[in-house]
Amino acid sequence: MAGLSGRMSTVIKAKIAGLLNRAEDPEETLEYGYQKQIELLQNVKKGIADVVTSKKRIQMQSQKLEQQIVKLDTQARQAVAQGREDLARVALERKTTAQTEIQSLDQQVAELERQQEQLTANEQKLRQKIDAFRTKKEVIKAQYSAAEAQVRISEAATGVGEEMADLGLAIQRAEEKTENMRARADAVEELEAAGTFDDMTQIGGGGDDLDRQLAELGSGSQVDDELAKMKAELGPAPTEEPPALEEARPQEGKGPA
Amino acid sequence: MIVRISGEGQFELPDEDLDRLNQLDNAAVAAVEAGDEGGFREHFEQLIALVMTDGAPLALDDLVESTVIVPPRDISFEEARGEFSGEGLIPD
């Protein structure tokens, strides 16, 4: 591979270097390998535990949103039946927002699951490499002169070192992803706290917040479509009686716009 | 030559693949430098595909150093940008 490093551009130049000191003493190398393996194992376990925690939290949020969606849909129907298109619109806006959030949460859960599987598989692979190294070392020692054996064992140690470095990298990436998802889960919680997914029985103060969020939604056409569908399904609203949507009536006294 | 796809393992490829690998590599880097995410994806995926189709996975008890190491398959464009400038995916 003469001139390889010079000719290759950057994508595949990412060489793992200097992770395993090419020790003069193979015993030392092996000892270092074991230490490194134990550290990595602990990191893998921690990484997986983090992944599972984040996954559970996201799944819980997703379930909560599912329940809100059912509630909001029912309320939108009630509102349409009673001619309160304004209320139906608010309920549907919130439903759309909740649906979008669920989609993104579900994608993240799937991503976390992939990470978990990959880390576990890589960790097993590393164990096997270390075992192979131990066996190989004895074979080499028996077959070669001390000087030659040292060279060959160092080469094998480099191979193991690369495997370790690669697993280390996978753990680091998994942790970054988990971190991002935690941030995402926090963001969804903030939206919840701001009442973005509240059902209509909970509309009260905080009108400013609601109006602001509705304005930001930009989900108008989907809501229009759904509203039209609901109206068609439910038929024309009664005209005589005044709107009496028990649960879904917004309370007076929204804050100033 | 031995190629590692980071996070997946090592593959043995015929040396003749080096030129093609190098072309795809250069194209992927050029796309990143131009801020062209689609172009980067396309070339990077071709590069991975080349390794997967022409390469034979190494046995688990093979303990050899890779000739080249390819970044993880699911590398994001942002990661790629960081990788090709600054200190890289795997800092020395």
Interface residues (C-beta under 8 A of the other chain):
Chain A: M1 L4 R7 M8 S9 T10 V11 I12 K13 A14 K15 I16 A17 G18 Q118 N122 K125 Q128 K129 A132 F133 T135 K136 E155 A156 A157 T158 G159 V160 E162 A165 D166 L169 A170 R173
Chain B: M1 V3 R4 S6 G7 G9 D15 L18 L21 N22 D25 N26 A28 V29 F44 L47 L60 D61 D62 L63 V64 E65 S66 T67 V68 I69 V70 P71 P72 A80 E83 F84 G88 L89 I90 D92
